Amino acid sequence: ANLAGIKVGLVVPENTSRTCPACGVVDQASRRGIRFRCTACGHTEHADSVGAANIARAISGLAAA
C-alpha cells in the first residue's frame, strides 16, 4: 500500500461495530449478529457498515479520542 501511495493507518478494532456512528454510544447490546440497532438513539444499520464507518472516522481523525 505504501509503495502505491495509499495511506495506511492503525486502528484499534475494539468496539468498532458496537459504537453508534450517529450518536457515539458504545453498547454491546446494540450488536445482534449482523444487525446493529443503537440502544440510545435507535440508529439501525448492518453491523459491518457500522464498523467500517467507525474505522474510517478513526483514520480520518474525526473519532472521539
N, CA, C and O atoms as a Maestro MAE file, in Angstrom:
{
 s_m_m2io_version
 :::
 2.0.0
}

f_m_ct {
 s_m_title
 :::
 protein
 m_atom[260] {
  # First column is atom index #
  i_m_mmod_type
  r_m_x_coord
  r_m_y_coord
  r_m_z_coord
  i_m_residue_number
  s_m_chain_name
  s_m_pdb_residue_name
  s_m_pdb_atom_name
  i_m_atomic_number
  :::
  1 25 0.823 -1.195 0.000 1 A "ALA " " N  " 7
  2 3 0.000 0.000 0.000 1 A "ALA " " CA " 6
  3 2 0.867 1.259 0.000 1 A "ALA " " C  " 6
  4 15 0.625 2.189 -0.769 1 A "ALA " " O  " 8
  5 25 1.880 1.277 0.872 2 A "ASN " " N  " 7
  6 3 2.745 2.453 0.928 2 A "ASN " " CA " 6
  7 2 3.450 2.703 -0.400 2 A "ASN " " C  " 6
  8 15 3.585 3.852 -0.821 2 A "ASN " " O  " 8
  9 25 3.898 1.645 -1.060 3 A "LEU " " N  " 7
  10 3 4.564 1.795 -2.355 3 A "LEU " " CA " 6
  11 2 3.633 2.371 -3.412 3 A "LEU " " C  " 6
  12 15 4.080 3.044 -4.341 3 A "LEU " " O  " 8
  13 25 2.347 2.106 -3.270 4 A "ALA " " N  " 7
  14 3 1.353 2.610 -4.220 4 A "ALA " " CA " 6
  15 2 0.833 3.988 -3.830 4 A "ALA " " C  " 6
  16 15 -0.010 4.555 -4.525 4 A "ALA " " O  " 8
  17 25 1.333 4.526 -2.720 5 A "GLY " " N  " 7
  18 3 0.896 5.843 -2.279 5 A "GLY " " CA " 6
  19 2 -0.424 5.848 -1.539 5 A "GLY " " C  " 6
  20 15 -1.071 6.887 -1.406 5 A "GLY " " O  " 8
  21 25 -0.820 4.681 -1.058 6 A "ILE " " N  " 7
  22 3 -2.076 4.565 -0.317 6 A "ILE " " CA " 6
  23 2 -1.805 4.772 1.164 6 A "ILE " " C  " 6
  24 15 -0.919 4.135 1.733 6 A "ILE " " O  " 8
  25 25 -2.563 5.656 1.781 7 A "LYS " " N  " 7
  26 3 -2.405 5.944 3.201 7 A "LYS " " CA " 6
  27 2 -2.777 4.710 4.028 7 A "LYS " " C  " 6
  28 15 -3.818 4.090 3.807 7 A "LYS " " O  " 8
  29 25 -1.916 4.370 4.974 8 A "VAL " " N  " 7
  30 3 -2.152 3.233 5.857 8 A "VAL " " CA " 6
  31 2 -2.207 3.757 7.282 8 A "VAL " " C  " 6
  32 15 -1.363 4.553 7.693 8 A "VAL " " O  " 8
  33 25 -3.198 3.308 8.029 9 A "GLY " " N  " 7
  34 3 -3.324 3.736 9.415 9 A "GLY " " CA " 6
  35 2 -3.643 2.562 10.306 9 A "GLY " " C  " 6
  36 15 -4.215 1.569 9.857 9 A "GLY " " O  " 8
  37 25 -3.277 2.670 11.563 10 A "LEU " " N  " 7
  38 3 -3.555 1.627 12.536 10 A "LEU " " CA " 6
  39 2 -4.748 2.056 13.381 10 A "LEU " " C  " 6
  40 15 -4.757 3.147 13.950 10 A "LEU " " O  " 8
  41 25 -5.745 1.193 13.455 11 A "VAL " " N  " 7
  42 3 -6.946 1.475 14.240 11 A "VAL " " CA " 6
  43 2 -7.170 0.320 15.203 11 A "VAL " " C  " 6
  44 15 -7.144 -0.844 14.801 11 A "VAL " " O  " 8
  45 25 -7.387 0.635 16.462 12 A "VAL " " N  " 7
  46 3 -7.733 -0.394 17.439 12 A "VAL " " CA " 6
  47 2 -9.163 -0.826 17.130 12 A "VAL " " C  " 6
  48 15 -10.079 -0.007 17.194 12 A "VAL " " O  " 8
  49 25 -9.368 -2.104 16.796 13 A "PRO " " N  " 7
  50 3 -10.688 -2.543 16.346 13 A "PRO " " CA " 6
  51 2 -11.732 -2.702 17.452 13 A "PRO " " C  " 6
  52 15 -12.911 -2.903 17.163 13 A "PRO " " O  " 8
  53 25 -11.312 -2.614 18.696 14 A "GLU " " N  " 7
  54 3 -12.237 -2.810 19.813 14 A "GLU " " CA " 6
  55 2 -13.430 -1.865 19.719 14 A "GLU " " C  " 6
  56 15 -13.266 -0.650 19.607 14 A "GLU " " O  " 8
  57 25 -14.617 -2.430 19.764 15 A "ASN " " N  " 7
  58 3 -15.893 -1.709 19.773 15 A "ASN " " CA " 6
  59 2 -16.243 -0.990 18.470 15 A "ASN " " C  " 6
  60 15 -17.194 -0.208 18.453 15 A "ASN " " O  " 8
  61 25 -15.521 -1.222 17.391 16 A "THR " " N  " 7
  62 3 -15.851 -0.511 16.152 16 A "THR " " CA " 6
  63 2 -17.230 -0.884 15.617 16 A "THR " " C  " 6
  64 15 -17.875 -0.064 14.965 16 A "THR " " O  " 8
  65 25 -17.692 -2.101 15.879 17 A "SER " " N  " 7
  66 3 -19.036 -2.480 15.412 17 A "SER " " CA " 6
  67 2 -20.063 -2.428 16.530 17 A "SER " " C  " 6
  68 15 -21.188 -2.901 16.364 17 A "SER " " O  " 8
  69 25 -19.684 -1.854 17.669 18 A "ARG " " N  " 7
  70 3 -20.613 -1.678 18.795 18 A "ARG " " CA " 6
  71 2 -20.802 -0.211 19.158 18 A "ARG " " C  " 6
  72 15 -21.527 0.119 20.096 18 A "ARG " " O  " 8
  73 25 -20.140 0.670 18.402 19 A "THR " " N  " 7
  74 3 -20.236 2.108 18.637 19 A "THR " " CA " 6
  75 2 -21.177 2.708 17.601 19 A "THR " " C  " 6
  76 15 -20.986 2.520 16.399 19 A "THR " " O  " 8
  77 25 -22.180 3.420 18.059 20 A "CYS " " N  " 7
  78 3 -23.139 4.016 17.138 20 A "CYS " " CA " 6
  79 2 -22.479 5.151 16.355 20 A "CYS " " C  " 6
  80 15 -21.948 6.085 16.955 20 A "CYS " " O  " 8
  81 25 -22.506 5.078 15.017 21 A "PRO " " N  " 7
  82 3 -21.917 6.149 14.222 21 A "PRO " " CA " 6
  83 2 -22.748 7.431 14.249 21 A "PRO " " C  " 6
  84 15 -22.264 8.492 13.853 21 A "PRO " " O  " 8
  85 25 -23.982 7.340 14.708 22 A "ALA " " N  " 7
  86 3 -24.856 8.513 14.764 22 A "ALA " " CA " 6
  87 2 -24.689 9.296 16.064 22 A "ALA " " C  " 6
  88 15 -24.626 10.525 16.048 22 A "ALA " " O  " 8
  89 25 -24.616 8.574 17.206 23 A "CYS " " N  " 7
  90 3 -24.572 9.284 18.492 23 A "CYS " " CA " 6
  91 2 -23.332 8.986 19.330 23 A "CYS " " C  " 6
  92 15 -23.083 9.672 20.321 23 A "CYS " " O  " 8
  93 25 -22.547 7.971 18.949 24 A "GLY " " N  " 7
  94 3 -21.304 7.669 19.655 24 A "GLY " " CA " 6
  95 2 -21.422 6.764 20.866 24 A "GLY " " C  " 6
  96 15 -20.415 6.470 21.509 24 A "GLY " " O  " 8
  97 25 -22.626 6.315 21.195 25 A "VAL " " N  " 7
  98 3 -22.817 5.438 22.353 25 A "VAL " " CA " 6
  99 2 -22.250 4.054 22.045 25 A "VAL " " C  " 6
  100 15 -22.492 3.497 20.975 25 A "VAL " " O  " 8
  101 25 -21.492 3.507 22.999 26 A "VAL " " N  " 7
  102 3 -20.946 2.159 22.879 26 A "VAL " " CA " 6
  103 2 -21.773 1.245 23.768 26 A "VAL " " C  " 6
  104 15 -21.857 1.455 24.979 26 A "VAL " " O  " 8
  105 25 -22.386 0.228 23.163 27 A "ASP " " N  " 7
  106 3 -23.207 -0.707 23.933 27 A "ASP " " CA " 6
  107 2 -23.196 -2.054 23.232 27 A "ASP " " C  " 6
  108 15 -23.613 -2.167 22.079 27 A "ASP " " O  " 8
  109 25 -22.724 -3.063 23.923 28 A "GLN " " N  " 7
  110 3 -22.672 -4.406 23.355 28 A "GLN " " CA " 6
  111 2 -24.057 -4.885 22.942 28 A "GLN " " C  " 6
  112 15 -24.189 -5.659 21.994 28 A "GLN " " O  " 8
  113 25 -25.089 -4.433 23.647 29 A "ALA " " N  " 7
  114 3 -26.460 -4.851 23.340 29 A "ALA " " CA " 6
  115 2 -26.950 -4.301 21.999 29 A "ALA " " C  " 6
  116 15 -27.941 -4.796 21.461 29 A "ALA " " O  " 8
  117 25 -26.277 -3.290 21.453 30 A "SER " " N  " 7
  118 3 -26.674 -2.730 20.157 30 A "SER " " CA " 6
  119 2 -26.363 -3.677 19.010 30 A "SER " " C  " 6
  120 15 -26.968 -3.584 17.941 30 A "SER " " O  " 8
  121 25 -25.430 -4.579 19.226 31 A "ARG " " N  " 7
  122 3 -24.993 -5.513 18.166 31 A "ARG " " CA " 6
  123 2 -25.623 -6.878 18.387 31 A "ARG " " C  " 6
  124 15 -25.385 -7.527 19.406 31 A "ARG " " O  " 8
  125 25 -26.428 -7.309 17.421 32 A "ARG " " N  " 7
  126 3 -27.041 -8.640 17.442 32 A "ARG " " CA " 6
  127 2 -26.733 -9.310 16.112 32 A "ARG " " C  " 6
  128 15 -27.448 -9.107 15.131 32 A "ARG " " O  " 8
  129 25 -25.676 -10.104 16.078 33 A "GLY " " N  " 7
  130 3 -25.275 -10.740 14.825 33 A "GLY " " CA " 6
  131 2 -24.871 -9.700 13.802 33 A "GLY " " C  " 6
  132 15 -24.006 -8.866 14.069 33 A "GLY " " O  " 8
  133 25 -25.491 -9.742 12.631 34 A "ILE " " N  " 7
  134 3 -25.152 -8.769 11.584 34 A "ILE " " CA " 6
  135 2 -25.963 -7.479 11.707 34 A "ILE " " C  " 6
  136 15 -25.764 -6.543 10.933 34 A "ILE " " O  " 8
  137 25 -26.873 -7.430 12.676 35 A "ARG " " N  " 7
  138 3 -27.753 -6.273 12.843 35 A "ARG " " CA " 6
  139 2 -27.231 -5.356 13.945 35 A "ARG " " C  " 6
  140 15 -26.863 -5.820 15.025 35 A "ARG " " O  " 8
  141 25 -27.202 -4.068 13.672 36 A "PHE " " N  " 7
  142 3 -26.858 -3.064 14.675 36 A "PHE " " CA " 6
  143 2 -28.064 -2.160 14.855 36 A "PHE " " C  " 6
  144 15 -28.574 -1.591 13.891 36 A "PHE " " O  " 8
  145 25 -28.515 -2.032 16.089 37 A "ARG " " N  " 7
  146 3 -29.574 -1.078 16.417 37 A "ARG " " CA " 6
  147 2 -29.174 -0.407 17.719 37 A "ARG " " C  " 6
  148 15 -29.135 -1.054 18.766 37 A "ARG " " O  " 8
  149 25 -28.878 0.881 17.662 38 A "CYS " " N  " 7
  150 3 -28.402 1.620 18.823 38 A "CYS " " CA " 6
  151 2 -29.458 1.632 19.919 38 A "CYS " " C  " 6
  152 15 -30.616 1.975 19.678 38 A "CYS " " O  " 8
  153 25 -29.048 1.258 21.117 39 A "THR " " N  " 7
  154 3 -29.966 1.246 22.252 39 A "THR " " CA " 6
  155 2 -30.269 2.653 22.747 39 A "THR " " C  " 6
  156 15 -31.221 2.854 23.501 39 A "THR " " O  " 8
  157 25 -29.466 3.630 22.331 40 A "ALA " " N  " 7
  158 3 -29.678 5.007 22.781 40 A "ALA " " CA " 6
  159 2 -30.524 5.822 21.803 40 A "ALA " " C  " 6
  160 15 -31.496 6.463 22.205 40 A "ALA " " O  " 8
  161 25 -30.154 5.798 20.512 41 A "CYS " " N  " 7
  162 3 -30.843 6.672 19.550 41 A "CYS " " CA " 6
  163 2 -31.680 5.919 18.520 41 A "CYS " " C  " 6
  164 15 -32.445 6.537 17.780 41 A "CYS " " O  " 8
  165 25 -31.544 4.583 18.461 42 A "GLY " " N  " 7
  166 3 -32.340 3.797 17.530 42 A "GLY " " CA " 6
  167 2 -31.764 3.659 16.132 42 A "GLY " " C  " 6
  168 15 -32.377 3.026 15.272 42 A "GLY " " O  " 8
  169 25 -30.592 4.244 15.889 43 A "HIS " " N  " 7
  170 3 -29.956 4.123 14.567 43 A "HIS " " CA " 6
  171 2 -29.808 2.649 14.224 43 A "HIS " " C  " 6
  172 15 -29.336 1.864 15.047 43 A "HIS " " O  " 8
  173 25 -30.213 2.262 13.004 44 A "THR " " N  " 7
  174 3 -30.160 0.869 12.562 44 A "THR " " CA " 6
  175 2 -29.356 0.768 11.274 44 A "THR " " C  " 6
  176 15 -29.529 1.565 10.351 44 A "THR " " O  " 8
  177 25 -28.464 -0.236 11.226 45 A "GLU " " N  " 7
  178 3 -27.592 -0.415 10.068 45 A "GLU " " CA " 6
  179 2 -26.963 -1.807 10.161 45 A "GLU " " C  " 6
  180 15 -26.987 -2.423 11.227 45 A "GLU " " O  " 8
  181 25 -26.412 -2.300 9.078 46 A "HIS " " N  " 7
  182 3 -25.671 -3.559 9.080 46 A "HIS " " CA " 6
  183 2 -24.429 -3.357 9.960 46 A "HIS " " C  " 6
  184 15 -23.753 -2.334 9.845 46 A "HIS " " O  " 8
  185 25 -24.129 -4.310 10.825 47 A "ALA " " N  " 7
  186 3 -23.020 -4.174 11.768 47 A "ALA " " CA " 6
  187 2 -21.679 -3.963 11.067 47 A "ALA " " C  " 6
  188 15 -20.836 -3.224 11.574 47 A "ALA " " O  " 8
  189 25 -21.465 -4.593 9.918 48 A "ASP " " N  " 7
  190 3 -20.213 -4.399 9.189 48 A "ASP " " CA " 6
  191 2 -20.092 -2.969 8.669 48 A "ASP " " C  " 6
  192 15 -18.992 -2.416 8.637 48 A "ASP " " O  " 8
  193 25 -21.198 -2.370 8.265 49 A "SER " " N  " 7
  194 3 -21.186 -0.974 7.810 49 A "SER " " CA " 6
  195 2 -20.866 -0.036 8.962 49 A "SER " " C  " 6
  196 15 -20.156 0.954 8.790 49 A "SER " " O  " 8
  197 25 -21.394 -0.356 10.133 50 A "VAL " " N  " 7
  198 3 -21.111 0.442 11.333 50 A "VAL " " CA " 6
  199 2 -19.619 0.384 11.643 50 A "VAL " " C  " 6
  200 15 -18.988 1.412 11.891 50 A "VAL " " O  " 8
  201 25 -19.059 -0.829 11.625 51 A "GLY " " N  " 7
  202 3 -17.631 -0.989 11.886 51 A "GLY " " CA " 6
  203 2 -16.781 -0.242 10.875 51 A "GLY " " C  " 6
  204 15 -15.820 0.432 11.245 51 A "GLY " " O  " 8
  205 25 -17.129 -0.357 9.598 52 A "ALA " " N  " 7
  206 3 -16.379 0.324 8.542 52 A "ALA " " CA " 6
  207 2 -16.449 1.841 8.702 52 A "ALA " " C  " 6
  208 15 -15.446 2.533 8.524 52 A "ALA " " O  " 8
  209 25 -17.623 2.356 9.034 53 A "ALA " " N  " 7
  210 3 -17.783 3.803 9.228 53 A "ALA " " CA " 6
  211 2 -16.940 4.288 10.401 53 A "ALA " " C  " 6
  212 15 -16.308 5.342 10.325 53 A "ALA " " O  " 8
  213 25 -16.933 3.517 11.484 54 A "ASN " " N  " 7
  214 3 -16.152 3.915 12.655 54 A "ASN " " CA " 6
  215 2 -14.650 3.819 12.401 54 A "ASN " " C  " 6
  216 15 -13.889 4.645 12.906 54 A "ASN " " O  " 8
  217 25 -14.214 2.831 11.632 55 A "ILE " " N  " 7
  218 3 -12.796 2.726 11.271 55 A "ILE " " CA " 6
  219 2 -12.402 3.894 10.373 55 A "ILE " " C  " 6
  220 15 -11.350 4.500 10.574 55 A "ILE " " O  " 8
  221 25 -13.231 4.213 9.388 56 A "ALA " " N  " 7
  222 3 -12.950 5.349 8.503 56 A "ALA " " CA " 6
  223 2 -12.883 6.651 9.292 56 A "ALA " " C  " 6
  224 15 -12.021 7.493 9.039 56 A "ALA " " O  " 8
  225 25 -13.786 6.814 10.242 57 A "ARG " " N  " 7
  226 3 -13.807 8.011 11.085 57 A "ARG " " CA " 6
  227 2 -12.527 8.086 11.922 57 A "ARG " " C  " 6
  228 15 -11.953 9.163 12.084 57 A "ARG " " O  " 8
  229 25 -12.083 6.945 12.453 58 A "ALA " " N  " 7
  230 3 -10.868 6.925 13.270 58 A "ALA " " CA " 6
  231 2 -9.635 7.278 12.437 58 A "ALA " " C  " 6
  232 15 -8.771 8.027 12.893 58 A "ALA " " O  " 8
  233 25 -9.552 6.746 11.232 59 A "ILE " " N  " 7
  234 3 -8.409 7.026 10.363 59 A "ILE " " CA " 6
  235 2 -8.385 8.490 9.940 59 A "ILE " " C  " 6
  236 15 -7.315 9.085 9.810 59 A "ILE " " O  " 8
  237 25 -9.560 9.068 9.725 60 A "SER " " N  " 7
  238 3 -9.620 10.462 9.279 60 A "SER " " CA " 6
  239 2 -9.416 11.454 10.415 60 A "SER " " C  " 6
  240 15 -9.293 12.657 10.182 60 A "SER " " O  " 8
  241 25 -9.380 10.943 11.659 61 A "GLY " " N  " 7
  242 3 -9.172 11.818 12.808 61 A "GLY " " CA " 6
  243 2 -10.447 12.409 13.363 61 A "GLY " " C  " 6
  244 15 -10.388 13.280 14.231 61 A "GLY " " O  " 8
  245 25 -11.606 11.963 12.888 62 A "LEU " " N  " 7
  246 3 -12.874 12.510 13.357 62 A "LEU " " CA " 6
  247 2 -13.450 11.757 14.551 62 A "LEU " " C  " 6
  248 15 -14.440 12.193 15.138 62 A "LEU " " O  " 8
  249 25 -12.839 10.627 14.917 63 A "ALA " " N  " 7
  250 3 -13.354 9.825 16.031 63 A "ALA " " CA " 6
  251 2 -12.994 10.470 17.355 63 A "ALA " " C  " 6
  252 15 -11.997 11.183 17.467 63 A "ALA " " O  " 8
  253 25 -13.823 10.207 18.356 64 A "ALA " " N  " 7
  254 3 -13.524 10.677 19.707 64 A "ALA " " CA " 6
  255 2 -12.297 9.944 20.224 64 A "ALA " " C  " 6
  256 15 -12.118 8.757 19.953 64 A "ALA " " O  " 8
  257 25 -11.466 10.639 20.958 65 A "ALA " " N  " 7
  258 3 -10.222 10.040 21.479 65 A "ALA " " CA " 6
  259 2 -10.483 9.060 22.583 65 A "ALA " " C  " 6
  260 15 -9.544 8.475 23.123 65 A "ALA " " O  " 8
  :::
 }
 m_bond[259] {
  # First column is bond index #
  i_m_from
  i_m_to
  i_m_order
  :::
  1 1 2 1
  2 2 3 1
  3 3 4 2
  4 3 5 1
  5 5 6 1
  6 6 7 1
  7 7 8 2
  8 7 9 1
  9 9 10 1
  10 10 11 1
  11 11 12 2
  12 11 13 1
  13 13 14 1
  14 14 15 1
  15 15 16 2
  16 15 17 1
  17 17 18 1
  18 18 19 1
  19 19 20 2
  20 19 21 1
  21 21 22 1
  22 22 23 1
  23 23 24 2
  24 23 25 1
  25 25 26 1
  26 26 27 1
  27 27 28 2
  28 27 29 1
  29 29 30 1
  30 30 31 1
  31 31 32 2
  32 31 33 1
  33 33 34 1
  34 34 35 1
  35 35 36 2
  36 35 37 1
  37 37 38 1
  38 38 39 1
  39 39 40 2
  40 39 41 1
  41 41 42 1
  42 42 43 1
  43 43 44 2
  44 43 45 1
  45 45 46 1
  46 46 47 1
  47 47 48 2
  48 47 49 1
  49 49 50 1
  50 50 51 1
  51 51 52 2
  52 51 53 1
  53 53 54 1
  54 54 55 1
  55 55 56 2
  56 55 57 1
  57 57 58 1
  58 58 59 1
  59 59 60 2
  60 59 61 1
  61 61 62 1
  62 62 63 1
  63 63 64 2
  64 63 65 1
  65 65 66 1
  66 66 67 1
  67 67 68 2
  68 67 69 1
  69 69 70 1
  70 70 71 1
  71 71 72 2
  72 71 73 1
  73 73 74 1
  74 74 75 1
  75 75 76 2
  76 75 77 1
  77 77 78 1
  78 78 79 1
  79 79 80 2
  80 79 81 1
  81 81 82 1
  82 82 83 1
  83 83 84 2
  84 83 85 1
  85 85 86 1
  86 86 87 1
  87 87 88 2
  88 87 89 1
  89 89 90 1
  90 90 91 1
  91 91 92 2
  92 91 93 1
  93 93 94 1
  94 94 95 1
  95 95 96 2
  96 95 97 1
  97 97 98 1
  98 98 99 1
  99 99 100 2
  100 99 101 1
  101 101 102 1
  102 102 103 1
  103 103 104 2
  104 103 105 1
  105 105 106 1
  106 106 107 1
  107 107 108 2
  108 107 109 1
  109 109 110 1
  110 110 111 1
  111 111 112 2
  112 111 113 1
  113 113 114 1
  114 114 115 1
  115 115 116 2
  116 115 117 1
  117 117 118 1
  118 118 119 1
  119 119 120 2
  120 119 121 1
  121 121 122 1
  122 122 123 1
  123 123 124 2
  124 123 125 1
  125 125 126 1
  126 126 127 1
  127 127 128 2
  128 127 129 1
  129 129 130 1
  130 130 131 1
  131 131 132 2
  132 131 133 1
  133 133 134 1
  134 134 135 1
  135 135 136 2
  136 135 137 1
  137 137 138 1
  138 138 139 1
  139 139 140 2
  140 139 141 1
  141 141 142 1
  142 142 143 1
  143 143 144 2
  144 143 145 1
  145 145 146 1
  146 146 147 1
  147 147 148 2
  148 147 149 1
  149 149 150 1
  150 150 151 1
  151 151 152 2
  152 151 153 1
  153 153 154 1
  154 154 155 1
  155 155 156 2
  156 155 157 1
  157 157 158 1
  158 158 159 1
  159 159 160 2
  160 159 161 1
  161 161 162 1
  162 162 163 1
  163 163 164 2
  164 163 165 1
  165 165 166 1
  166 166 167 1
  167 167 168 2
  168 167 169 1
  169 169 170 1
  170 170 171 1
  171 171 172 2
  172 171 173 1
  173 173 174 1
  174 174 175 1
  175 175 176 2
  176 175 177 1
  177 177 178 1
  178 178 179 1
  179 179 180 2
  180 179 181 1
  181 181 182 1
  182 182 183 1
  183 183 184 2
  184 183 185 1
  185 185 186 1
  186 186 187 1
  187 187 188 2
  188 187 189 1
  189 189 190 1
  190 190 191 1
  191 191 192 2
  192 191 193 1
  193 193 194 1
  194 194 195 1
  195 195 196 2
  196 195 197 1
  197 197 198 1
  198 198 199 1
  199 199 200 2
  200 199 201 1
  201 201 202 1
  202 202 203 1
  203 203 204 2
  204 203 205 1
  205 205 206 1
  206 206 207 1
  207 207 208 2
  208 207 209 1
  209 209 210 1
  210 210 211 1
  211 211 212 2
  212 211 213 1
  213 213 214 1
  214 214 215 1
  215 215 216 2
  216 215 217 1
  217 217 218 1
  218 218 219 1
  219 219 220 2
  220 219 221 1
  221 221 222 1
  222 222 223 1
  223 223 224 2
  224 223 225 1
  225 225 226 1
  226 226 227 1
  227 227 228 2
  228 227 229 1
  229 229 230 1
  230 230 231 1
  231 231 232 2
  232 231 233 1
  233 233 234 1
  234 234 235 1
  235 235 236 2
  236 235 237 1
  237 237 238 1
  238 238 239 1
  239 239 240 2
  240 239 241 1
  241 241 242 1
  242 242 243 1
  243 243 244 2
  244 243 245 1
  245 245 246 1
  246 246 247 1
  247 247 248 2
  248 247 249 1
  249 249 250 1
  250 250 251 1
  251 251 252 2
  252 251 253 1
  253 253 254 1
  254 254 255 1
  255 255 256 2
  256 255 257 1
  257 257 258 1
  258 258 259 1
  259 259 260 2
  :::
 }
}
